[in-house]
Amino acid sequence: MSGTPDDDRLEELREQKKQQLREQAEGQGGGNEAREQAAREQAEAKQEAMLKQYLTDDARQRLNAIEMSKPEFAESVKKQLTALAQSGRIQDRIDDEQMQDLLRELQPESKSFDIQRR
């Protein structure tokens, strides 16, 4: 039975190596996740700074109110405004009235169903 301590030691070394590999894999995955999270936060900060630059306080408040009730719609409006600002198509700051017009234009068409019985 002299092989048993060697087998135990070999098994212990295998387990340690497996643990090291798991930790390395988690570390690499976590690193990518952390980088992606940092990139998302940086993009959001850039978007918010741009919105502050091109929207009046009233227009920003309106957009924030919409974000509370319809977050997906508000996100698409923010992306649209950011794209307009980056392309240079926004000349002056957007006020509340212009924001209302823009929201009307970007609002998806309401879908209605006509059910006819025969």
FENSUL-V610825 format. One record per residue. N is the residue number from 0. RES is the residue in one small letter. PSI is psi in whole degrees, 0 to 359 (NA if undefined). OMEGA is omega in whole degrees, -180 to 180 (999 if undefined). NEAR is the number of other C-alpha atoms within 10 Angstrom. Layout:
BEGIN
n:N res:RES psi:PSI omega:OMEGA near:NEAR
n:N res:RES psi:PSI omega:OMEGA near:NEAR
END
This chain:
BEGIN
n:0 res:m psi:23 omega:180 near:5
n:1 res:s psi:344 omega:179 near:6
n:2 res:g psi:340 omega:-176 near:8
n:3 res:t psi:313 omega:178 near:9
n:4 res:p psi:322 omega:178 near:10
n:5 res:d psi:319 omega:178 near:11
n:6 res:d psi:319 omega:179 near:11
n:7 res:d psi:317 omega:-180 near:11
n:8 res:r psi:319 omega:178 near:12
n:9 res:l psi:316 omega:179 near:12
n:10 res:e psi:321 omega:179 near:12
n:11 res:e psi:317 omega:178 near:12
n:12 res:l psi:321 omega:178 near:12
n:13 res:r psi:316 omega:179 near:12
n:14 res:e psi:319 omega:178 near:12
n:15 res:q psi:318 omega:-180 near:12
n:16 res:k psi:318 omega:178 near:12
n:17 res:k psi:317 omega:180 near:12
n:18 res:q psi:318 omega:178 near:12
n:19 res:q psi:317 omega:180 near:12
n:20 res:l psi:319 omega:177 near:12
n:21 res:r psi:316 omega:-180 near:12
n:22 res:e psi:321 omega:178 near:12
n:23 res:q psi:318 omega:180 near:12
n:24 res:a psi:318 omega:178 near:12
n:25 res:e psi:322 omega:180 near:12
n:26 res:g psi:319 omega:179 near:12
n:27 res:q psi:316 omega:178 near:12
n:28 res:g psi:319 omega:178 near:12
n:29 res:g psi:325 omega:179 near:12
n:30 res:g psi:317 omega:177 near:12
n:31 res:n psi:318 omega:180 near:12
n:32 res:e psi:317 omega:-180 near:12
n:33 res:a psi:319 omega:178 near:12
n:34 res:r psi:318 omega:179 near:12
n:35 res:e psi:318 omega:179 near:12
n:36 res:q psi:317 omega:179 near:12
n:37 res:a psi:320 omega:179 near:12
n:38 res:a psi:319 omega:178 near:12
n:39 res:r psi:316 omega:-180 near:12
n:40 res:e psi:321 omega:179 near:12
n:41 res:q psi:318 omega:179 near:12
n:42 res:a psi:319 omega:178 near:12
n:43 res:e psi:318 omega:179 near:12
n:44 res:a psi:320 omega:178 near:12
n:45 res:k psi:318 omega:179 near:13
n:46 res:q psi:316 omega:180 near:17
n:47 res:e psi:319 omega:179 near:13
n:48 res:a psi:320 omega:179 near:12
n:49 res:m psi:320 omega:179 near:16
n:50 res:l psi:320 omega:178 near:20
n:51 res:k psi:325 omega:-179 near:14
n:52 res:q psi:321 omega:-171 near:13
n:53 res:y psi:352 omega:180 near:19
n:54 res:l psi:142 omega:173 near:20
n:55 res:t psi:170 omega:-180 near:17
n:56 res:d psi:318 omega:-180 near:13
n:57 res:d psi:318 omega:180 near:14
n:58 res:a psi:320 omega:177 near:21
n:59 res:r psi:321 omega:178 near:18
n:60 res:q psi:319 omega:178 near:13
n:61 res:r psi:316 omega:180 near:16
n:62 res:l psi:321 omega:177 near:23
n:63 res:n psi:322 omega:178 near:14
n:64 res:a psi:320 omega:178 near:13
n:65 res:i psi:324 omega:180 near:17
n:66 res:e psi:328 omega:179 near:16
n:67 res:m psi:322 omega:-176 near:10
n:68 res:s psi:325 omega:-178 near:10
n:69 res:k psi:79 omega:-175 near:12
n:70 res:p psi:324 omega:-179 near:14
n:71 res:e psi:317 omega:179 near:12
n:72 res:f psi:316 omega:-180 near:17
n:73 res:a psi:321 omega:179 near:20
n:74 res:e psi:319 omega:179 near:14
n:75 res:s psi:325 omega:177 near:13
n:76 res:v psi:318 omega:179 near:20
n:77 res:k psi:317 omega:179 near:18
n:78 res:k psi:319 omega:179 near:14
n:79 res:q psi:315 omega:179 near:14
n:80 res:l psi:319 omega:179 near:21
n:81 res:t psi:317 omega:179 near:20
n:82 res:a psi:318 omega:178 near:14
n:83 res:l psi:318 omega:-179 near:13
n:84 res:a psi:318 omega:-179 near:16
n:85 res:q psi:328 omega:-180 near:11
n:86 res:s psi:354 omega:178 near:9
n:87 res:g psi:17 omega:-178 near:9
n:88 res:r psi:352 omega:176 near:10
n:89 res:i psi:116 omega:-177 near:14
n:90 res:q psi:306 omega:-180 near:9
n:91 res:d psi:178 omega:175 near:10
n:92 res:r psi:144 omega:179 near:14
n:93 res:i psi:124 omega:179 near:21
n:94 res:d psi:183 omega:-175 near:15
n:95 res:d psi:319 omega:-179 near:18
n:96 res:e psi:316 omega:178 near:11
n:97 res:q psi:324 omega:178 near:13
n:98 res:m psi:318 omega:178 near:19
n:99 res:q psi:316 omega:178 near:15
n:100 res:d psi:316 omega:-180 near:11
n:101 res:l psi:319 omega:179 near:15
n:102 res:l psi:321 omega:178 near:17
n:103 res:r psi:319 omega:-180 near:11
n:104 res:e psi:321 omega:-175 near:10
n:105 res:l psi:346 omega:-178 near:13
n:106 res:q psi:131 omega:180 near:13
n:107 res:p psi:148 omega:180 near:9
n:108 res:e psi:138 omega:178 near:8
n:109 res:s psi:136 omega:-178 near:6
n:110 res:k psi:123 omega:177 near:6
n:111 res:s psi:148 omega:-179 near:6
n:112 res:f psi:130 omega:175 near:6
n:113 res:d psi:115 omega:179 near:6
n:114 res:i psi:120 omega:180 near:6
n:115 res:q psi:133 omega:177 near:5
n:116 res:r psi:144 omega:-180 near:4
n:117 res:r psi:NA omega:999 near:3
END
